[in-house]
Amino acid sequence: MMLAFRASIDPHLARLHPLDAGLEPVLLLSELRLDCADLGSDPQVLAMAWNSPTTRSGQLGMMYVLEGSALGAHVLKAQAEQLGMTATRGARHLARQIADKTRWSAFLRVLEAAEPFSLNEAVDAAVCLFDVAISSAGTESHGE
């Protein structure tokens, strides 16, 4: 599911301008592909079409979801380690996602200082990103 999700969003993220110095979007697609290979899986995924936000407020809403998910990745990394997965085998994407411990607080500073800011645009973009994630859950087929 995460591979399908990131196959859909990473190309859009790669084209975004950073919110601030050091807040370039974190791309995870390459690491996810390597992690799948480590686990003996070769899922074939189709990237979903979706409308990436075009405004700064929309981008902030989308990045709120992604930066927030990095907080949860700390928990998942600990659980992955209990299963023998590490930053070099099976859990590369989690390690990359949480590599910068200062990102959440840096993101919050940018969010709080954003002017002008449209809460409606930010919420719409966040909801859209969640919709892409939920829809991604059913898009993969595992190659044997």
ROTORVEX-47754 format. One record per residue: x negated, z negated, y of N, C-alpha, C, O, CB in turn; residue in three letters. Coordinates in steps of 0.1 Angstrom, whole numbers, padded with zeros to 4 digits, always signed. Atoms other than C-alpha are relative to their C-alpha. Glycine has a CB too. Example, Ala and Ser with C-alpha at 12.3 -4.5 7.8 and 13.67 -1.06 7.14 Angstrom:
2
-0009+0000-0012-0123-0078-0045-0009+0000+0012-0019-0007+0012+0010-0012+0000ALA;+0009+0000-0011-0137-0071-0011+0008-0008+0011+0003-0009+0022-0004+0014+0005SER;
***
This chain:
144
-0008+0000-0012+0000+0000+0000-0009+0000+0013-0006+0008+0022+0009-0012+0000MET;+0009+0001-0011-0028-0009+0024-0007+0013+0002-0009+0017+0014-0010-0012-0001MET;+0007-0013-0002-0046+0023+0017+0010+0011+0006+0006+0018+0015-0005+0005-0014LEU;-0010-0009-0006-0014+0043+0024+0002-0003+0015+0003+0006+0023+0013+0000-0008ALA;-0003+0005-0014-0008+0023+0056-0012+0005+0009-0010+0011+0019+0001-0015+0001PHE;+0012-0003-0009-0044+0028+0069-0002+0015+0000-0008+0020+0010-0012-0007-0005ARG;+0001-0014-0001-0043+0065+0059+0009+0006+0011+0006+0016+0016+0003+0006-0014ALA;-0009-0004-0010-0014+0068+0082-0004-0004+0014-0002+0004+0024+0014-0006-0003SER;+0003+0005-0014-0027+0048+0112-0014+0002+0004-0017+0004+0016+0004-0014+0001ILE;+0014+0000-0005-0065+0050+0112-0003+0013+0008-0010+0012+0018-0009+0000-0012ASP;+0003-0011-0009-0066+0086+0125+0006-0001+0014-0001+0004+0023+0007+0013-0007PRO;-0005+0003-0013-0044+0075+0154-0009-0010+0007-0012-0009+0019+0014-0005-0001HIS;+0009+0011-0006-0066+0044+0160-0013+0006+0004-0018+0002+0015-0002-0011-0010LEU;+0013-0005-0003-0097+0065+0160+0000+0008+0013-0010+0009+0020-0005+0010-0011ALA;-0001-0008-0012-0084+0085+0190+0003-0009+0012+0003-0005+0024+0011+0010-0001ARG;-0003+0009-0011-0075+0054+0211-0012-0004+0008-0023-0005+0003+0007-0013-0005LEU;+0010+0006-0008-0095+0042+0240+0000-0015-0002+0010-0021-0004+0002+0003+0015HIS;+0001+0014+0002-0108+0007+0235+0008-0008+0011+0009-0004+0022-0014-0005+0000PRO;-0007+0008-0009-0086-0020+0251-0009-0006+0010-0006-0008+0022+0008-0011-0007LEU;+0009+0007-0008-0117-0036+0265-0014+0002-0007-0014+0005-0019+0003-0015+0002ASP;+0013-0001+0006-0155-0036+0258+0000-0009-0013+0004-0021-0012-0011-0004+0009ALA;+0000+0008+0012-0159-0048+0222+0013+0000-0008+0014-0007-0018-0005-0013+0003GLY;-0013+0000+0007-0122-0042+0213+0004+0013-0005+0015+0017-0004+0010-0006+0009LEU;-0003-0013+0006-0125-0008+0197+0009-0003-0013+0007-0013-0019-0013+0008-0004GLU;-0008+0003+0012-0099-0005+0169-0009+0000-0012-0018+0008-0013+0011+0011-0001PRO;+0007+0001+0013-0112-0015+0135+0006+0009-0010+0018+0008-0014+0000-0015-0005VAL;-0005-0009+0010-0109+0013+0110-0004-0005-0013-0015-0009-0016-0006+0015+0003LEU;+0002+0006+0013-0106+0003+0074+0002+0010-0011-0001+0007-0023+0010-0011-0002LEU;-0003-0010+0010-0098+0035+0055-0012+0002-0010-0010+0003-0022+0004+0013+0006LEU;+0012-0003+0009-0133+0042+0042-0003-0012-0009-0005-0010-0021-0013+0002+0008SER;+0002+0012+0008-0137+0006+0030+0011-0002-0011+0008-0005-0022-0001-0013+0009GLU;-0011+0001+0010-0103+0007+0013-0002+0009-0012+0000+0006-0023+0013+0002+0007LEU;+0002-0010+0010-0112+0038-0006-0011-0005-0010-0010-0004-0022-0004+0014+0006ARG;+0011+0006+0008-0145+0022-0018+0005-0012-0008+0002-0013-0020-0011-0004+0009LEU;-0006+0012+0008-0126-0010-0028+0008+0005-0011+0008-0001-0022+0008-0009+0010ASP;-0009-0005+0011-0101+0010-0048-0009+0006-0012-0006+0003-0023+0009+0011+0005CYS;+0009-0005+0010-0130+0028-0066-0006-0012-0008-0008-0011-0020-0011+0009+0006ALA;+0006+0012+0006-0146-0006-0073+0009-0006-0011+0005-0010-0021-0003-0011+0010ASP;-0010+0006+0009-0114-0017-0090+0005+0010-0011+0015+0008-0018+0012-0005+0008LEU;-0004-0010+0010-0111+0015-0111+0013+0007+0003+0019+0013-0006+0001-0006-0013GLY;-0012-0006-0004-0083+0029-0091-0003+0012+0009-0012+0012+0017+0010-0010+0007SER;+0002-0011-0008-0080+0063-0075+0014+0005+0005+0019+0015+0001-0007+0012-0008ASP;-0013-0004-0004-0047+0063-0057+0000+0012+0009-0008+0013+0018+0007-0012+0007PRO;-0002-0012-0009-0035+0095-0041+0011-0004+0010+0022-0007+0006+0004+0012-0008GLN;-0010+0005-0010-0018+0086-0008+0003+0012+0009-0005+0020+0012-0005-0012+0007VAL;-0004-0010-0011+0001+0107+0017+0001-0008+0013+0008-0018+0014+0013+0007-0004LEU;-0002+0006-0013-0003+0098+0053+0014+0003+0006+0018+0014+0005-0011+0005+0010ALA;-0013-0001-0006+0030+0092+0070-0001+0005+0014-0011+0001+0021+0008-0013-0001MET;-0001-0004-0014+0039+0109+0102+0007-0011+0008+0017-0016+0003+0007+0014+0002ALA;-0006+0010-0008+0047+0085+0130-0004+0002+0014-0014+0009+0017-0004-0015-0005TRP;+0003-0002-0014+0047+0083+0168-0009-0012+0005-0004-0023+0007+0013+0001+0008ASN;+0009+0010-0005+0016+0063+0179+0004-0002+0015+0007+0007+0022-0015+0005-0001SER;-0004+0003-0014+0022+0045+0212-0009+0008+0010-0021+0010+0007-0002-0015+0003PRO;+0007-0007-0010+0011+0064+0243-0003-0008+0013-0011-0003+0021+0008+0013+0004THR;+0002+0008-0012+0012+0037+0269-0009-0012-0004-0011-0016-0015+0013-0005+0006THR;+0009+0012+0003-0012+0007+0273+0008-0011-0005+0004-0018-0014-0007-0004+0013ARG;-0008+0011+0006+0017-0017+0267+0003+0002-0014+0003-0007-0022+0013-0001+0008SER;-0002-0003+0014+0025+0001+0235-0012-0002-0008-0011-0007-0020+0005+0015-0001GLY;+0013+0002+0008-0011+0001+0224-0002-0015-0002-0007-0019-0012-0012+0006+0008GLN;+0002+0015+0002-0012-0037+0231+0009-0005-0010+0005-0014-0018+0003-0007+0014LEU;-0009+0005+0010+0019-0042+0210-0005+0004-0014-0004-0005-0023+0013+0006+0002GLY;+0005-0004+0013+0004-0022+0181-0013-0008-0003-0014-0013-0015-0004+0015+0001MET;+0012+0008+0003-0030-0040+0184+0003-0015-0002-0004-0021-0009-0009+0001+0012MET;-0004+0014+0002-0012-0074+0185+0003-0001-0015-0001-0011-0022+0013-0003+0008TYR;-0003+0001+0015+0001-0066+0149-0013+0001-0007-0015-0007-0017+0009+0012-0004VAL;+0012-0002+0008-0033-0054+0137-0010-0011+0002-0016-0016-0008-0007+0013+0005LEU;+0009+0012-0002-0053-0082+0153+0006-0012-0007-0002-0021-0012-0002-0002+0015GLU;-0006+0011+0007-0028-0107+0140-0002+0001-0015-0004-0010-0022+0015-0001+0003GLY;+0002-0001+0014-0032-0093+0105-0014-0004-0004-0016-0008-0015+0003+0015-0004SER;+0014+0004+0003-0069-0100+0107-0001-0015-0002-0009-0020-0010-0010+0004+0012ALA;-0001+0015+0003-0060-0137+0109+0004-0003-0014-0002-0011-0020+0010-0007+0010LEU;-0004+0001+0014-0043-0134+0076-0010+0005-0010-0011+0000-0021+0013+0007-0002GLY;+0011-0005+0009-0072-0115+0062-0010-0010-0004-0017-0009-0014-0007+0012+0007ALA;+0009+0011+0003-0092-0147+0063+0004-0007-0013-0004-0010-0022-0001-0010+0012HIS;-0006+0006+0012-0069-0162+0037-0001+0009-0012-0005+0005-0022+0015-0004+0003VAL;+0001-0009+0011-0068-0131+0016-0015+0002-0005-0017+0003-0017+0005+0014+0005LEU;+0014-0001+0004-0106-0129+0016-0004-0011-0009-0011-0009-0019-0010+0001+0013LYS;+0003+0012+0009-0109-0164+0002+0007+0002-0014+0001-0002-0024+0005-0013+0007ALA;-0006-0002+0013-0084-0155-0025-0006+0011-0008-0008+0010-0020+0015+0004+0002GLN;+0007-0011+0007-0102-0122-0033-0013-0005-0006-0017-0001-0017-0003+0011+0010ALA;+0012+0006+0006-0134-0142-0037+0002-0007-0013-0007-0007-0022-0007-0009+0011GLU;-0003+0007+0012-0118-0163-0063+0002+0009-0012+0001+0005-0023+0013-0009+0002GLN;-0002-0010+0010-0111-0131-0082-0013+0008-0002-0013+0018-0010+0012+0009+0004LEU;+0013-0007+0002-0147-0120-0079-0002+0012+0009-0012+0019+0008-0001+0005-0014GLY;+0002-0011-0009-0143-0096-0051-0007-0005+0013-0005-0016+0017+0014+0006+0005MET;+0009+0004-0010-0168-0096-0023-0001+0010+0011+0006+0020+0011-0014-0003-0005THR;+0001-0010-0011-0178-0079+0009-0008+0012-0004-0008+0022+0004-0008-0007+0012ALA;+0007-0011+0005-0198-0055-0012+0007+0006-0012+0002+0017-0018-0014-0003-0003THR;-0007-0005+0012-0174-0050-0041+0015-0005+0000+0017-0017-0002-0007-0004-0013ARG;-0014+0003+0002-0136-0049-0040+0007-0006+0013+0019-0005+0014+0002-0009-0011GLY;-0007+0006-0012-0130-0067-0006-0008+0004+0012-0008-0003+0022+0000-0015-0002ALA;+0007-0005-0012-0150-0046+0018+0009+0001+0012+0005-0003+0023-0006+0014-0002ARG;-0009-0002-0011-0120-0039+0039+0004-0013+0007+0005-0014+0019+0013+0007-0004HIS;-0002+0013-0005-0113-0076+0043-0012-0005+0008-0010-0010+0019+0004-0010-0011LEU;+0013+0005-0007-0149-0084+0053-0001+0008+0013-0004+0002+0023-0012+0003-0009ALA;+0001-0007-0013-0148-0056+0079+0010-0004+0010+0007-0006+0021+0001+0015-0003ARG;-0011+0004-0008-0115-0067+0092-0003-0013+0007+0002-0015+0019+0013-0001-0007GLN;+0002+0013-0006-0127-0102+0099-0014-0003+0004-0018-0014+0008+0004-0011-0011ILE;+0014+0001-0003-0163-0095+0107-0003-0007+0014-0012-0015+0016-0007+0013+0000ALA;+0002+0006-0013-0159-0104+0144+0009-0011+0002+0021-0009+0004+0002+0011+0011ASP;-0008+0012-0001-0147-0139+0147+0006-0002+0014+0015-0011+0016-0008-0013-0004LYS;-0005+0002-0014-0141-0136+0185+0011+0010+0004+0016+0009+0015-0012+0002+0009THR;-0009-0011-0004-0117-0106+0184+0014-0006+0004+0019-0001+0014+0002+0009-0012ARG;-0014+0005-0003-0084-0126+0184+0000-0006+0014+0009-0003+0022+0005-0010-0010TRP;+0000+0006-0014-0093-0147+0215-0003+0011+0010+0002+0010+0021-0011-0011+0000SER;+0003-0011-0010-0108-0116+0232+0013+0009+0002+0016+0012+0013-0012+0009-0005ALA;-0012-0007-0002-0076-0097+0225+0010-0007+0008+0017-0001+0017+0006+0004-0014PHE;-0010+0008-0008-0054-0125+0238-0004+0000+0015+0006+0000+0023+0000-0014-0005LEU;+0004-0001-0015-0074-0125+0271+0004+0013+0006+0009+0014+0017-0015-0002+0001ARG;-0004-0014-0004-0068-0087+0274+0015+0000+0002+0020+0005+0012-0005+0011-0009VAL;-0015-0001+0000-0031-0091+0266+0005-0008+0012+0014-0004+0019+0005-0006-0013LEU;-0005+0009-0010-0026-0120+0290-0003+0006+0014+0004+0003+0024-0006-0014-0001GLU;+0004-0005-0012-0043-0101+0318+0006+0014+0003+0004+0020+0014-0015+0001+0001ALA;-0005-0014-0001-0025-0068+0312+0010+0001+0012+0020-0006+0013+0007+0005-0013ALA;-0009-0004-0011-0009-0054+0344-0001+0014+0003-0012+0019+0004-0003-0009+0013GLU;-0013+0005+0003+0014-0037+0345+0002-0001-0015-0006+0004-0023+0011+0010+0006PRO;-0003+0002+0014+0029-0047+0312+0015+0001-0003+0023-0006+0004-0006-0014-0005PHE;-0014-0001+0004+0062-0037+0295+0001-0007-0013-0003-0002-0024+0004+0015+0000SER;-0002+0007+0012+0072-0062+0269+0009+0009-0010+0006+0009-0022+0008-0013+0002LEU;-0008-0009+0009+0098-0037+0256-0008+0011-0007-0006+0013-0019+0011+0007+0008ASN;+0008-0010+0006+0072-0010+0250-0009-0006-0010-0012-0001-0021-0009+0007+0011GLU;+0009+0006+0009+0049-0035+0233+0008-0004-0013+0003-0002-0024-0006-0013+0006ALA;-0008+0004+0012+0077-0048+0210+0004+0013-0008+0003+0013-0020+0013-0007+0004VAL;-0003-0013+0007+0088-0012+0202-0011+0005-0008-0010+0009-0020+0005+0011+0010ASP;+0012-0004+0007+0053-0003+0192-0003-0009-0012-0007-0004-0022-0013+0001+0009ALA;+0002+0009+0011+0049-0034+0171+0009+0002-0011+0006+0003-0023+0000-0015+0005ALA;-0010-0002+0010+0081-0028+0153-0002+0014-0007-0001+0014-0019+0015+0001+0006VAL;+0004-0013+0006+0071+0009+0147-0011-0002-0010-0011+0004-0021-0003+0010+0011CYS;+0011+0001+0009+0039-0002+0132+0004-0008-0013-0001-0005-0024-0012-0008+0007LEU;-0006+0007+0012+0057-0027+0109+0008+0009-0009+0007+0009-0021+0008-0012+0004PHE;-0008-0010+0007+0080+0001+0099-0009+0009-0009-0006+0012-0020+0009+0009+0009ASP;+0010-0008+0008+0050+0023+0089-0006-0008-0012-0007-0003-0022-0011+0004+0010VAL;+0005+0008+0011+0036-0006+0069+0010-0002-0012+0006+0000-0023-0004-0014+0005ALA;-0010+0002+0011+0068-0012+0050+0003+0013-0007+0004+0013-0019+0014-0005+0007ILE;-0002-0013+0006+0073+0025+0044-0012+0004-0009-0010+0011-0019+0003+0011+0010SER;+0012-0004+0008+0038+0028+0031+0000-0007-0014-0007-0002-0023-0013-0005+0008SER;+0000+0007+0013+0045+0004+0003+0005+0009-0012+0001+0006-0023+0009-0012+0001ALA;-0005-0008+0011+0062+0031-0017-0006+0014-0001+0000+0023-0007+0015+0002+0001GLY;+0005-0014-0002+0040+0061-0009-0012+0004-0010-0016+0015-0010-0004+0002+0013THR;+0012-0004+0008+0011+0059-0034+0004+0003-0015+0013-0003-0020-0010-0011+0000GLU;+0000-0002+0015+0007+0072-0069-0014-0001-0005-0023+0004+0001+0006+0014-0003SER;+0013+0003+0006-0021+0061-0091-0005+0011-0009+0002+0015-0018+0000-0013-0007HIS;+0006-0010+0009-0044+0088-0105-0007-0007-0012-0012-0018-0010-0010+0008+0008GLY;+0006+0006+0012-0056+0081-0140-0013+0007-0003-0020+0003-0012+0009+0001-0012GLU;
***
